Amino acid sequence: MDFYYDPQINLTLPGQPDVWVAVGCVVMVVDDAPYEELRAYTLGRGDAAFIHQHVVDTYAVQTATDEDRPIRVAQALVGLYLHVEHGLTGRQVQRVHQIVADRCPEWPRFALPADRGPMTVGDVVVEPPGDRRDRAIEAWAASTWQACRHRVREAVDAFLVSQGITPPIPDR
């Protein structure tokens, strides 16, 4: 039997499935070298802000399909909304993801636009590691959210409110 190691959750999982549910997390196995490179980069950063969360959320929104589980798209949109519109760090977004998932809500389905922004993961990984790549991650997250915002913003906000979460007013 084959095994897959996911460093994000530090687990070895059997086989090569498309999606695993382990320890309350959804783990995706993807065949996208630029995304895997970016994941490795952000996980290796060890930064307190945890920029890795923005990479995961942005990629999830950009690659979402109608067949995806609603939790994947909902959590990713929540993450982009809280980060881009309200200035939360990746670590803060991660905590909101945990709080909402622990409540086991009925996850809403969101209608995403076909065009999810001009930037892709490939545009980010061409930037040299460090500040330039980190700025590219921020720009990628912002462009993806802006492309989807008009279709989902009110529904994302309403979902958070239904879970008892009121986003902070950004001080930007």
C-alpha positions as CSV (number, residue, x, y, z in Angstrom):
1,M,0.0,0.0,0.0
2,D,1.2,3.5,-0.8
3,F,1.3,6.2,1.9
4,Y,1.1,10.0,1.7
5,Y,2.8,12.3,4.2
6,D,1.2,15.7,4.8
7,P,3.6,18.0,6.7
8,Q,0.9,20.5,7.4
9,I,-0.8,18.2,9.8
10,N,2.2,15.9,10.5
11,L,0.4,12.7,9.6
12,T,1.1,9.8,7.3
13,L,-2.1,8.8,5.5
14,P,-2.6,5.6,3.5
15,G,-3.1,5.6,-0.3
16,Q,-3.4,8.6,-2.6
17,P,-7.0,9.8,-2.3
18,D,-8.2,13.2,-3.6
19,V,-9.4,14.2,-0.2
20,W,-8.8,12.9,3.3
21,V,-10.5,13.8,6.5
22,A,-8.1,13.5,9.5
23,V,-8.1,15.0,12.9
24,G,-10.9,17.4,11.8
25,C,-8.9,18.7,8.9
26,V,-9.4,18.3,5.2
27,V,-6.2,17.3,3.5
28,M,-6.0,17.6,-0.3
29,V,-3.5,15.8,-2.5
30,V,-2.9,17.9,-5.5
31,D,-0.8,17.5,-8.6
32,D,0.2,21.1,-8.9
33,A,4.0,21.7,-8.6
34,P,3.8,25.5,-8.2
35,Y,1.3,25.1,-5.4
36,E,3.3,22.4,-3.7
37,E,6.4,24.7,-4.0
38,L,4.5,27.6,-2.5
39,R,3.1,25.4,0.3
40,A,6.6,24.2,1.2
41,Y,7.9,27.8,1.2
42,T,5.2,29.2,3.4
43,L,5.3,26.2,5.9
44,G,9.1,26.7,6.1
45,R,8.7,30.4,6.9
46,G,7.7,29.7,10.5
47,D,6.3,33.3,10.6
48,A,4.0,34.3,13.5
49,A,1.4,35.7,11.0
50,F,1.2,32.3,9.3
51,I,1.0,33.5,5.7
52,H,0.5,29.8,4.7
53,Q,-3.2,30.1,5.6
54,H,-3.7,32.7,2.9
55,V,-2.0,30.4,0.3
56,V,-4.3,27.5,1.2
57,D,-7.5,29.7,1.2
58,T,-6.6,31.5,-2.1
59,Y,-5.7,28.3,-3.9
60,A,-8.9,26.6,-2.6
61,V,-11.1,29.4,-4.0
62,Q,-9.2,29.5,-7.4
63,T,-9.4,25.8,-7.9
64,A,-12.9,25.1,-6.5
65,T,-15.3,23.1,-8.5
66,D,-19.0,22.2,-8.1
67,E,-17.9,18.8,-6.8
68,D,-15.9,20.2,-3.9
69,R,-17.2,19.7,-0.4
70,P,-19.0,22.9,0.8
71,I,-16.6,23.2,3.9
72,R,-13.6,23.7,1.6
73,V,-15.0,26.6,-0.3
74,A,-16.8,28.2,2.7
75,Q,-13.7,28.1,4.9
76,A,-11.5,29.5,2.1
77,L,-13.9,32.4,1.4
78,V,-14.2,33.1,5.1
79,G,-10.4,33.2,5.2
80,L,-10.0,35.6,2.3
81,Y,-12.8,37.8,3.5
82,L,-11.4,38.1,7.0
83,H,-7.9,38.7,5.7
84,V,-8.5,41.0,2.8
85,E,-11.4,43.0,4.2
86,H,-10.7,42.9,7.9
87,G,-6.9,42.6,8.1
88,L,-6.7,39.3,10.0
89,T,-3.4,37.4,10.0
90,G,-3.2,33.8,8.8
91,R,-3.0,32.7,12.4
92,Q,-6.2,34.6,13.3
93,V,-8.0,33.2,10.3
94,Q,-6.8,29.7,11.2
95,R,-8.4,30.2,14.7
96,V,-11.7,31.3,13.2
97,H,-11.6,28.2,10.9
98,Q,-11.2,26.0,14.0
99,I,-14.0,27.8,15.9
100,V,-16.5,27.5,13.1
101,A,-15.5,23.9,12.3
102,D,-16.0,22.9,15.9
103,R,-19.6,24.1,15.7
104,C,-20.2,21.6,12.8
105,P,-22.5,24.0,11.0
106,E,-24.4,23.2,7.8
107,W,-21.9,24.5,5.3
108,P,-23.4,26.8,2.7
109,R,-22.7,26.5,-1.0
110,F,-21.4,29.5,-2.7
111,A,-21.7,30.4,-6.4
112,L,-18.3,31.5,-7.5
113,P,-17.6,33.4,-10.7
114,A,-15.8,31.7,-13.5
115,D,-13.1,34.4,-13.4
116,R,-11.5,34.3,-10.0
117,G,-8.8,36.9,-10.6
118,P,-5.9,37.6,-12.9
119,M,-3.2,36.2,-10.6
120,T,-2.4,32.5,-10.2
121,V,-0.1,30.5,-8.0
122,G,2.3,30.4,-10.9
123,D,2.6,34.2,-10.8
124,V,3.5,34.0,-7.1
125,V,6.2,31.3,-7.3
126,V,8.2,33.2,-10.0
127,E,8.9,35.8,-7.4
128,P,12.1,35.3,-5.4
129,P,11.6,34.0,-1.8
130,G,11.3,36.6,0.8
131,D,9.5,40.0,0.9
132,R,8.7,40.0,-2.9
133,R,7.1,36.5,-2.8
134,D,5.3,37.4,0.4
135,R,3.9,40.6,-1.2
136,A,2.9,38.5,-4.2
137,I,1.0,36.1,-1.9
138,E,-0.9,39.1,-0.5
139,A,-1.6,40.5,-4.0
140,W,-2.9,37.0,-5.1
141,A,-5.2,36.7,-2.1
142,A,-6.5,40.2,-2.7
143,S,-7.1,39.7,-6.5
144,T,-8.9,36.4,-5.9
145,W,-11.1,37.9,-3.2
146,Q,-11.9,41.0,-5.3
147,A,-12.9,38.8,-8.3
148,C,-15.3,36.9,-6.1
149,R,-16.4,39.6,-3.7
150,H,-19.4,40.9,-5.6
151,R,-21.0,37.3,-5.6
152,V,-20.2,36.2,-2.1
153,R,-19.4,39.0,0.3
154,E,-22.9,39.3,1.9
155,A,-23.4,35.6,2.2
156,V,-20.0,35.1,3.8
157,D,-20.7,37.8,6.3
158,A,-24.1,36.4,7.0
159,F,-22.6,32.9,7.5
160,L,-20.1,34.3,10.1
161,V,-22.8,36.2,11.9
162,S,-24.9,33.0,12.0
163,Q,-22.0,31.4,13.8
164,G,-21.7,34.2,16.3
165,I,-18.6,35.7,14.7
166,T,-18.6,39.5,14.0
167,P,-15.5,40.5,12.1
168,P,-13.5,43.4,13.5
169,I,-13.5,46.8,11.9
170,P,-10.2,47.1,10.0
171,D,-7.8,49.7,11.2
172,R,-6.0,50.0,7.9
